[in-house]
Amino acid sequence: MTEEVKNRGLRKQRKGIVVSRSGNKSIVVTVESRKPHPLYGKIIKQTSKFHAHDEENIANVGDVVVIMETRPVSRMKRWRLLEVSEKAKV
């Protein structure tokens, strides 16, 4: 077994919503995290956008997806689509 295959389980995974299909085989995923405010302690929402590689073009806007960290695919894409957890309700 090669070293890369052993470390594959250590890569970060995020669950988010597809907000854009930005070209062929590319999606933009918004991930929401909840953290306490450093001074006041109130729980606040923070959102981050990730550009991900969608090899089969299966994700659509509104889908809930799981993305995984990977080697750089292009200038912006450092994540790839693992699975579509939930399809968007039309």
Secondary structure, DSSP 8 states (H G I E B T S, - for coil): --HHHHHGGGS-EEEEEEEE--STTEEEEEEEEEEE-TTT--EEEEEEEEEEE-TT----TT-EEEEEE-S--SSS--EEEEEEEE----
